[in-house]
């Protein structure tokens, strides 16, 4: 018999000791081949790929190709997001931006 409800943990991520007062959810689309460039965020970001694919690299770690249905985590500064680059098919994803009281999500390019 098929269970009426199933639950699967896709990501469990420890967070730094921060106060989260607001979560902003954005749908973001990068056209084919668009490179996001090295950057950092002022708060942690979680995401899920809706369609297409992207290459993610965080703080000099291994590159990961994310595809539809995959989830990901981008830590806040000082860690750097080295790459979030759309592949040749482009990518659309939901980004969940966690911020403290009075903050708005920011993306700061790294020179």
C-alpha positions in Angstrom: 0.0 0.0 0.0 1.3 3.5 -0.9 1.6 5.8 2.0 -0.7 8.9 1.7 2.0 11.2 2.7 5.8 10.8 2.4 8.5 13.1 3.7 12.1 13.3 2.6 14.8 15.6 4.0 16.5 17.3 1.1 18.8 19.6 3.1 19.6 20.1 6.7 21.9 23.0 7.3 23.4 24.4 10.5 23.2 28.2 10.7 25.4 30.7 12.5 24.0 32.2 15.6 21.9 34.8 13.9 18.5 36.5 14.5 16.2 36.0 11.5 13.4 38.5 11.5 12.4 38.2 7.8 12.6 35.7 5.0 12.2 37.0 1.5 11.5 34.6 -1.4 12.5 35.5 -4.9 12.1 33.8 -8.2 15.3 34.5 -10.2 16.1 33.6 -13.8 19.5 33.7 -15.4 19.6 33.4 -19.2 21.8 30.7 -20.8 25.5 31.2 -20.1 25.0 34.1 -17.6 27.8 34.1 -15.0 26.7 35.5 -11.6 30.3 36.4 -10.7 31.9 36.1 -7.3 29.8 37.7 -4.6 28.6 37.5 -1.0 25.3 38.0 0.8 24.5 39.8 4.0 22.5 36.8 5.2 22.2 33.1 4.5 20.4 32.1 1.3 18.6 28.8 0.6 17.4 27.9 -2.9 15.7 25.3 -5.1 16.2 24.9 -8.8 12.8 25.1 -10.7 14.2 24.5 -14.2 17.4 24.5 -16.1 20.8 24.1 -14.3 23.6 26.1 -12.7 27.1 25.6 -11.5 27.6 26.6 -7.8 31.0 27.0 -6.0 31.3 28.3 -2.5 34.5 29.6 -0.8 36.9 27.7 -3.1 35.2 24.4 -2.6 34.2 21.9 -5.2 31.9 23.0 -8.1 28.4 21.4 -8.0 26.0 21.3 -10.9 22.5 21.9 -9.7 19.5 20.7 -11.7 15.7 21.0 -11.4 14.6 19.7 -8.0 18.0 20.3 -6.3 18.3 22.5 -3.2 21.3 24.5 -2.2 22.7 26.8 0.6 24.8 29.9 0.2 26.3 31.1 3.5 26.5 34.8 4.5 29.7 36.9 4.3 32.5 36.6 4.9 32.2 33.4 2.8 32.3 34.1 -0.9 30.0 32.5 -3.5 32.7 32.0 -6.2 30.2 30.9 -8.9 26.5 30.7 -9.5 26.6 30.4 -13.3 23.7 29.4 -15.6 24.6 26.5 -17.9 23.8 26.6 -21.6 20.1 26.0 -20.8 19.7 28.8 -18.3 18.3 28.4 -14.8 15.3 29.6 -12.8 15.4 29.1 -9.1 13.7 30.2 -5.9 16.0 32.0 -3.4 15.0 32.2 0.3 16.9 35.1 1.8 17.1 35.2 5.6 17.8 38.6 7.2 17.8 40.2 10.6 15.7 43.0 11.9 15.6 46.0 9.5 17.8 44.3 6.9 17.0 43.7 3.3 18.7 41.0 1.1 21.9 42.3 -0.5 24.3 40.8 -3.0 27.7 42.4 -3.1 30.1 41.7 -6.0 33.6 40.6 -5.0 36.4 42.4 -7.0 
